[in-house]
C-alpha cells in the first residue's frame, strides 16, 4: 500500500511527458565541474604564491575564503528555492559560477583572482541544494537511493580526480588553464539546461527575515572563518583571530536558532530536527565527514612526513579508494532502495570501526599495501553510509520541508570541513610537540618522523571513537517514510 501511495508525491506521475534524463544531466554536469573546481586549485597554491608574490597566509584565502562564502550562502538557499523557479535559480547560479571562473582565468592581480574565486563559491554553494531539492520532488522515496547515488558519484568522483588533473594541467599548461578548461563545460551546462530544464518546485515567495540573514552570516561565517584560521601556520585556538570569530559565530547561531522557532516563515526551518531519521542522518553524515577529513588531510601528511614519500606517490596511493568510492555510490544507492538503510549502515559502520582501529596503529614500518587496503575499505564504508543516511533522513521530511532539509545538510559540509581540518591538525600538532618535548634529541630526523606518527595515531584514535558512536547509531536506523504517506495510510486504515 505504501508504495502505491508514494506515487502521489512523484512529480513525474502528474507530468508524464517530462524527459527526466536531460534534467538530471543538466544538473549533474554543472555540479560536477563546480565541485571539481573545489579541489582543482589546491595543488596550484604554490604556483600562485610565486606568480603574484603573496605569502602562504594570503594565498590560503583561496581555500578559506571559498569555504567561508559557501558557509554564508548555503543557509540562504532555502528561501531562494522558494523565491525562484528551477530554471531561474540554476541558470542564474551557473551564470555566476561561469563569470567567476572567467574572472579567475584572466585575473591580472591576486585581489581580482580572489573576487572570481568568491563568485565561484556562490555558485558552488547553491548548486547542491538545487540538485537535492529537484530530485526529492522528481522521484518518490523508493527510487531516491539510486538517484542520490548518482549525486554521490559526482560529489566524490570530482574531488578524487581534482588533484591529479590539476597537477597535469599546471605542469604542462599553466595555472590559468585550471579555469580556462572549465569554462566550455559550464557554458555547455548552461545551454543544455536552458533547453531541457523545466520548473519542478512551486514558487511561494515567503517573507524573508533579514535579521535571520544577519545572524546566519555572522554565525556560519564566524565559525567557518575561525576554525579555518586555526589551521594556519603558527596559529592555534588561543589566538584572538581564532577564538573571537568562533565566539561571535556561536552566539549568532544561538540567536539565529531561537529566532527560527519564533518565525512563521523561518529562513532555515530547524523543525526538520523533530523528525528522528533526519536528525539521525545528520549525525551519521557528520561522523562520516570527520572520518573522511581525518584521512584526506592526515594520511598524506603521514605518508610524506613519516614515510618520506613524494606528493605524487601519496596521491596515487589514495586514488584507488577515492575512485572506488565514487563508482560505488550509485550501487549503494540501488542497494538502499532495495534493502533499506539498516543492511548498509550496520555492516559499513563495523568496517569503518575496524579500519579506524588499524589506522590508529600506524608505524614507520607500516607497509604501503596496508594503507591502500585501509583507504579502500574506508571509502567503501563512506559510500555505504553517507548518501544512504542522508537520503533516508531527507525521505522522512514532508514536502514543505525539502528546501530547509537540503539547506541544513549542505550547510554542514563547509562547517564540518572547517571544524574537521582545524581540530584534527591541532590535535596532531599538539601530540607531536608533546612527543618532541620529551625526546632526548628533538632535532633528530627519525625522532621527528616518530613524533608525526604519534600525532597521526591520536587523530585516528579520536576518529575511532566517532566510528563507534556511528555504529551504535546505526543499530537504531529504520527506513524512513514521509509524514504525508504515514498520515494518509492511517486515515485510509480508519476508513477501511
C-alpha positions in Angstrom: 0.0 0.0 0.0 2.8 2.4 0.9 4.5 2.1 -2.5 1.2 3.0 -4.2 0.7 6.0 -2.0 4.3 7.1 -2.7 3.3 7.8 -6.3 1.2 10.8 -5.2 4.5 12.5 -4.4 6.1 11.7 -7.7 6.2 14.8 -9.9 6.5 12.5 -12.9 3.1 10.9 -12.3 1.5 14.3 -12.7 3.7 15.3 -15.7 4.2 12.1 -17.7 5.7 13.9 -20.8 8.7 15.2 -18.8 12.1 13.9 -20.0 13.9 13.1 -16.8 17.3 12.3 -18.2 18.0 15.7 -19.7 17.0 17.3 -16.4 19.4 15.1 -14.5 22.2 15.7 -16.9 21.7 19.4 -16.8 22.1 19.5 -13.0 24.8 16.8 -12.7 27.1 18.3 -15.4 27.0 21.7 -13.7 27.6 20.2 -10.3 30.5 18.0 -11.4 32.6 21.0 -12.6 31.6 23.2 -9.7 32.7 20.5 -7.2 35.8 19.6 -9.3 36.8 23.2 -9.0 36.9 23.0 -5.2 40.0 20.7 -5.2 41.3 21.6 -8.6 43.1 24.7 -7.2 44.7 23.2 -4.1 47.8 21.8 -5.9 48.4 25.2 -7.6 48.7 27.3 -4.5 52.5 27.3 -4.6 52.5 28.5 -8.2 50.0 31.3 -7.3 52.3 32.4 -4.4 55.2 32.7 -6.9 53.2 34.3 -9.7 51.5 37.0 -7.5 54.3 37.3 -4.9 52.0 36.6 -2.0 52.5 34.8 1.3 51.2 31.5 2.5 48.6 33.2 4.7 47.4 35.3 1.8 47.1 32.5 -0.8 45.3 30.4 1.8 42.3 32.7 1.3 41.7 30.9 -2.0 40.7 27.9 0.2 39.5 29.6 3.4 37.6 32.3 1.6 35.9 29.7 -0.6 34.6 27.8 2.4 33.6 31.0 4.1 31.5 32.2 1.2 29.8 28.8 0.9 29.1 28.8 4.7 27.3 32.2 4.3 25.5 31.4 1.0 24.1 27.9 1.6 21.8 28.8 4.6 20.1 31.3 2.2 19.3 28.5 -0.3 16.0 27.6 1.4 14.3 30.9 0.7 15.9 31.2 -2.7 14.5 27.8 -3.7 11.0 29.2 -2.8 11.5 32.6 -4.5 12.8 31.5 -7.9 11.9 28.8 -10.4 14.2 25.8 -11.0 15.3 27.3 -14.3 15.9 30.8 -13.0 17.9 29.6 -10.0 20.0 27.0 -11.8 20.7 29.3 -14.8 21.5 32.2 -12.5 23.8 30.1 -10.4 25.7 28.7 -13.4 26.0 32.3 -14.8 27.6 33.5 -11.5 29.9 30.5 -11.4 30.9 31.0 -15.1 31.6 34.7 -14.6 33.7 33.9 -11.5 35.6 31.3 -13.4 36.3 33.7 -16.3 37.5 36.4 -13.9 39.9 33.9 -12.4 41.2 32.9 -15.8 42.1 36.5 -16.8 42.9 37.9 -13.3 45.8 40.4 -13.5 46.2 40.6 -9.7 45.6 38.3 -6.7 42.8 40.5 -5.5 40.9 40.1 -8.8 41.6 36.3 -8.6 40.1 36.2 -5.1 36.9 38.0 -6.3 36.5 35.5 -9.1 37.0 32.7 -6.6 34.4 34.1 -4.2 31.9 34.2 -7.1 32.7 30.6 -7.9 31.9 29.8 -4.2 28.5 31.4 -4.5 27.7 29.2 -7.5 29.1 26.0 -5.9 27.2 26.7 -2.6 23.8 26.9 -4.3 24.2 24.0 -6.8 23.9 21.1 -4.4 20.7 22.4 -2.6 19.2 22.9 -6.1 20.0 19.3 -7.1 18.8 17.7 -3.9 15.5 19.7 -3.9 14.9 18.9 -7.6 15.5 15.1 -7.2 13.4 15.0 -4.0 10.5 16.4 -5.9 11.1 14.4 -9.1 11.3 10.9 -7.5 9.4 9.1 -4.8 11.2 7.8 -1.7 11.6 4.2 -3.0 13.6 5.4 -6.0 15.7 8.2 -4.4 18.6 6.0 -3.3 19.8 5.2 -6.9 19.3 8.9 -7.9 21.1 10.2 -4.8 23.8 7.6 -5.5 24.5 9.4 -8.8 24.8 12.6 -6.9 27.2 10.9 -4.6 29.3 9.8 -7.6 29.6 13.4 -8.7 30.4 14.6 -5.2 33.1 12.0 -4.6 34.5 11.4 -8.1 35.1 15.1 -8.9 37.3 15.8 -5.8 39.1 12.5 -6.4 40.4 13.3 -9.8 40.8 17.0 -9.0 44.4 16.9 -7.7 45.6 14.5 -10.4 44.0 16.5 -13.2 45.3 19.8 -11.6 48.9 18.5 -11.5 48.8 17.6 -15.2 47.3 21.0 -16.2 49.5 23.1 -14.1 52.7 21.2 -15.2 52.0 21.4 -18.9 49.6 24.4 -19.5 49.9 26.7 -16.5 47.6 27.6 -13.6 45.2 29.8 -15.7 44.1 26.7 -17.6 42.6 25.3 -14.4 39.9 27.8 -15.1 40.0 28.1 -18.9 39.4 24.3 -19.3 36.3 24.5 -17.0 34.6 27.4 -18.9 33.4 25.4 -22.0 31.8 22.8 -19.8 29.9 25.4 -17.7 28.7 27.1 -20.8 27.5 23.8 -22.2 25.8 23.0 -18.9 24.0 26.4 -19.1 22.9 25.9 -22.7 21.8 22.3 -22.1 19.8 23.4 -19.0 18.3 26.3 -20.9 16.9 23.9 -23.5 15.8 21.0 -21.3 15.5 22.1 -17.7 11.9 22.7 -16.5 10.4 24.2 -13.4 9.9 21.5 -10.7 9.1 23.2 -7.5 6.4 25.7 -6.7 7.3 29.4 -6.2 5.7 30.6 -3.0 7.8 33.7 -2.3 7.8 33.5 1.6 8.7 36.6 3.6 12.4 36.9 4.1 13.6 37.8 7.6 16.7 40.0 7.1 17.6 39.8 10.8 17.9 36.0 10.3 20.2 36.6 7.3 22.5 38.8 9.5 22.6 36.1 12.3 23.2 33.4 9.7 26.0 35.3 8.0 27.7 36.1 11.3 27.1 32.6 12.7 28.1 30.3 10.0 30.7 32.8 8.6 32.3 33.3 12.0 32.5 29.6 12.8 34.0 28.7 9.4 36.4 31.6 9.4 37.5 30.9 13.0 38.1 27.2 12.6 39.7 27.7 9.1 42.1 30.2 10.7 43.1 27.7 13.3 44.6 25.5 10.6 47.0 28.2 9.5 50.7 28.1 10.4 51.7 29.4 13.9 48.0 29.9 14.8 46.1 27.9 17.5 42.8 28.0 19.2 44.1 30.5 21.8 44.8 33.1 19.1 42.3 36.0 19.0 41.9 35.6 15.2 40.5 32.1 16.0 38.5 32.2 19.2 36.9 35.7 18.7 35.3 34.8 15.3 34.2 31.4 16.7 32.7 33.0 19.8 30.9 35.6 17.7 29.7 32.8 15.4 28.4 30.6 18.2 26.5 33.5 19.8 25.0 34.4 16.4 24.0 30.8 15.7 22.2 30.6 19.1 20.3 33.8 18.3 19.6 32.5 14.8 18.2 29.2 16.1 16.0 30.9 18.7 14.6 33.3 16.1 13.9 30.5 13.6 11.5 28.8 16.0 9.6 32.0 16.6 9.1 32.9 12.9 6.1 31.6 10.9 8.3 31.6 7.8 11.9 31.0 9.0 15.0 31.4 6.8 16.0 27.9 7.7 13.3 25.9 9.4 15.0 24.0 12.2 11.8 22.0 12.9 13.3 19.5 10.5 15.2 18.1 13.5 11.9 16.9 15.1 12.0 14.1 12.5 14.2 11.4 14.1 15.6 9.8 11.0 16.6 13.3 9.6 18.4 14.0 12.9 20.0 10.5 12.7 21.1 11.2 9.1 22.7 14.5 10.1 24.7 12.9 12.9 25.8 10.0 10.7 26.7 12.5 8.0 28.9 14.5 10.4 30.6 11.3 11.7 31.5 10.1 8.2 32.7 13.6 7.2 35.0 13.6 10.2 36.3 10.1 9.2 37.0 11.4 5.7 38.7 14.5 6.8 40.9 12.7 9.2 42.1 10.6 6.3 42.2 13.0 3.4 44.2 15.6 5.4 46.2 13.5 7.8 47.1 10.4 5.7 49.0 12.5 3.1 50.9 14.2 5.9 51.8 10.8 7.4 52.9 9.4 4.0 55.0 12.4 3.1 56.3 13.3 6.5 56.7 10.0 8.3 57.2 7.6 5.4 59.1 10.2 3.3 57.0 9.5 0.1 56.6 12.1 -2.6 53.3 14.0 -3.0 52.6 12.3 -6.3 53.1 8.8 -4.7 50.8 9.7 -1.8 48.2 10.9 -4.3 48.4 7.7 -6.2 48.1 5.6 -3.1 44.8 7.4 -2.2 43.4 7.4 -5.7 42.0 3.8 -5.9 40.0 4.3 -2.8 38.6 7.7 -3.9 37.7 6.4 -7.4 36.1 3.3 -6.0 34.0 5.4 -3.6 32.6 7.4 -6.5 31.9 4.4 -8.6 30.2 2.5 -5.7 27.9 5.4 -4.7 25.2 4.6 -7.4 25.4 0.9 -6.5 25.0 1.7 -2.8 22.0 3.9 -3.7 20.3 1.0 -5.5 21.0 -1.4 -2.6 19.5 1.3 -0.3 16.3 1.3 -2.4 16.1 -2.5 -2.3 17.1 -3.3 1.2 16.7 -0.1 3.2 19.4 1.6 5.4 20.0 -1.0 8.1 21.6 -3.6 5.9 24.0 -1.0 4.6 24.7 1.2 7.6 25.4 -1.6 10.2 28.0 -3.6 8.2 29.6 -0.4 6.9 29.9 1.0 10.4 31.6 -2.2 11.5 34.1 -1.9 8.6 34.7 1.7 9.5 35.5 0.9 13.1 37.9 -1.8 12.1 39.6 0.5 9.6 40.0 3.3 12.1 41.5 0.9 14.6 44.1 -0.3 12.1 44.9 3.2 11.1 45.3 4.2 14.8 48.2 1.6 14.9 50.3 3.1 12.1 54.0 3.0 12.5 57.1 3.9 10.5 57.2 0.3 9.2 53.6 0.1 8.0 53.6 -1.4 4.5 52.1 0.6 1.6 49.7 -2.1 0.7 48.0 -1.9 4.1 47.5 1.8 3.7 45.9 1.2 0.2 43.6 -1.5 1.6 42.6 0.6 4.6 41.8 3.6 2.5 39.8 1.5 0.1 37.8 0.0 3.0 37.3 3.5 4.5 36.0 4.9 1.2 33.7 1.9 0.7 32.2 2.4 4.1 31.8 6.1 3.4 29.9 5.2 0.2 27.7 2.8 2.1 26.9 5.3 4.9 26.9 8.9 3.7 24.4 9.0 0.9 22.1 6.3 2.3 21.9 8.0 5.7 21.5 11.4 4.1 18.8 10.1 1.7 17.0 8.2 4.4 16.9 11.4 6.6 15.5 13.5 3.8 12.9 10.9 2.9 11.2 11.4 6.3 10.6 15.1 5.7 7.2 16.3 4.3 7.4 18.1 1.0 7.2 21.6 2.6 10.5 20.9 4.5 12.5 19.8 1.4 14.3 23.2 0.9 15.1 23.5 4.6 16.3 19.9 4.9 18.6 20.3 1.9 19.8 23.6 3.2 20.7 22.1 6.6 22.5 19.2 5.1 24.6 21.2 2.6 25.4 23.9 5.2 27.1 21.3 7.3 29.6 20.5 4.6 31.8 23.6 4.8 31.2 23.9 8.5 32.2 20.3 9.1 35.1 20.8 6.7 36.5 23.8 8.6 36.0 22.2 12.0 37.3 18.8 11.0 40.5 20.1 9.4 41.4 22.5 12.1 40.6 20.2 15.0 42.5 17.2 13.6 45.5 19.2 12.6 45.6 20.9 16.0 45.4 17.5 17.8 48.2 16.1 15.6 50.4 19.1 16.1 49.8 19.1 19.9 50.6 15.4 20.2 53.7 15.8 18.0 55.1 18.7 20.0 54.5 16.9 23.3 56.4 13.9 21.9 59.3 16.1 20.8 59.4 17.9 24.2 60.1 14.6 25.9 62.6 13.3 23.4 66.4 13.3 24.2 67.1 14.8 20.7 64.1 16.6 19.2 66.1 17.7 16.2 66.8 14.1 15.1 65.0 13.4 11.8 64.0 9.9 12.9 62.6 11.3 16.1 60.6 13.9 14.2 59.1 11.2 12.0 58.2 9.2 15.1 56.5 12.3 16.6 54.4 12.7 13.5 53.3 9.1 13.7 52.3 9.7 17.4 50.2 12.6 16.2 48.6 10.6 13.5 47.8 7.8 16.0 46.0 10.2 18.2 43.9 11.6 15.4 42.8 8.1 14.3 42.0 7.2 17.9 39.6 10.1 18.1 38.2 9.0 14.7 37.7 5.5 16.1 35.6 7.0 18.9 33.4 8.7 16.2 33.2 5.4 14.3 32.0 3.6 17.5 29.3 6.2 18.0 28.3 5.8 14.4 28.0 2.0 14.8 25.7 2.5 17.9 23.5 4.9 16.0 23.3 2.5 13.0 21.6 0.0 15.3 18.6 2.3 15.6 18.1 3.2 12.0 14.9 2.3 10.1 13.6 3.0 6.7 12.0 6.5 6.8 8.6 7.3 5.3 7.4 10.8 4.6 4.9 12.2 7.1 2.2 12.7 4.4 2.3 9.0 3.5 2.0 7.9 7.1 -0.9 10.3 7.7 -2.7 9.1 4.5 -2.2 5.5 5.3 -3.5 6.0 8.8 -6.6 7.7 7.5 -7.3 5.1 4.9 -6.9 2.3 7.6 -9.5 4.0 9.8 -11.8 4.4 6.8 -11.5 0.7 5.9 
